């Protein structure tokens, strides 16, 4: 799964379909460092125009599949990476071109169901059209969270027990294509992420604590985050950023545990610095950390 | 488990330890209708003083176990029911009497862990002191949600599929002592309840829809609620009320499905009337409703 990394420069530039946030640029930079040219297809309304401007790019709408297919082929792109934030669209937001329109019967079925279902279906459409869909972590492995304690602070015994419980919860809800994160404090599951996203879940924990809905004081509890078991990692990978650290600190947590190589970050250095400053630990943990090792 | 119901009048009055909300009074009324006298031990800060005043009662603090034991024995109470809302207390909120204080080493262990753990531990303390702990549903079975479509509106095919998915999620998270409710819409799990409670979870779904974080329009989705598999039903039972209907309507849901005889309500008539008026269905569903029947 991690073969690529610049090995196939002969396949032409890498097409990077860019959603919002810093990830598309972290990936583009890494790919170029590995010696492969890139071509960004920046999604209107999501990708950041000022940053996109620094790379070879086209702007595209979500419904422009026919146009994308032509432009990517013309540029000699065979490999495609999807990266960046984007919410589930409604069909009528798509402004489809004719090719996209021909896929509507399938899309309607895909929109009914969880994110995994939608994304793997979209992935198949790209593959059927002769593209090779790669994961951002395959072309830019440096974005993966490594294993171990990553900053100055380390998880305590109690934190480690909370991490193990959190990983177990993530494991059982995985088949339901729910969220990818939970908050566990002192062995008590405070929050489970579903459609709201990690930052809103952390804001909820901050509210619960401020409103004294949970009897906790001091820095306690861990955000545990990992990929869903059947998640297509080429299309949807859990991610953390400096805002995750800020939200976890505001929720009074002791730290963040992410499944090692099961989540990505656009700037590990910035995260570790933010965590060190806030007094939080950040750890990459083995998915099968039942023994308690981080 | 459902033997009691007024059968043991010779055991003296039923001691009802009352938290907040309407349940203590619904239970007291039902028990008196069944011919058994009651004695309310109203918890200061939680039970509603105006309503408590209509029943034989004492006021008590959460830490008054020694005093309660004496008062209940003096009144000839052997059976005890806990009912009504109460948040997890902090030890230092307890103002313990000496007897309660002697249980502190155990309480400290109980407060570490989920609600089930805490409640079953407290239940054991009552039993060790010669009380028989009964479930409110055993002395007042009329508070249990019955099976079937309870109001004017019935779940659609799609709603039924959402109900089945919701029940499956509740089943897998049960062992973790998390929440008792999820929201599923069009086969997509929108929210999982943990420490925040059902009303806040529903408010979150309303927010997600208002902010267009989920691509749903029209009345769609179901609140699915049931007991945790290992929950001690004498101490903690999921409940719904008219405010649940209001919150579900505000979240744009099509209806509410509750595990039949697996949840309680203080006033079924009021709930059904509120649901009918709001255009929502309310259904009591079999826990093993994998076949789709309601």
Interface residues (C-beta under 8 A of the other chain):
Chain A: X87 X88 X89 X90 X111 X112 X113 X114 X165 X168 X169 X172 X173 X175 X176 X177 X178 X179 X182 X183 X186 X187 X188 X189 X190 X191 X192 X193 X194 X195 X196 X197 X200 X204 X208 X212 X213 X214 X215 X217
Chain B: X87 X88 X89 X90 X111 X112 X113 X114 X165 X168 X169 X172 X173 X175 X176 X177 X178 X179 X182 X183 X186 X187 X188 X189 X190 X191 X192 X193 X194 X195 X196 X197 X200 X204 X208 X212 X213 X214 X215 X217
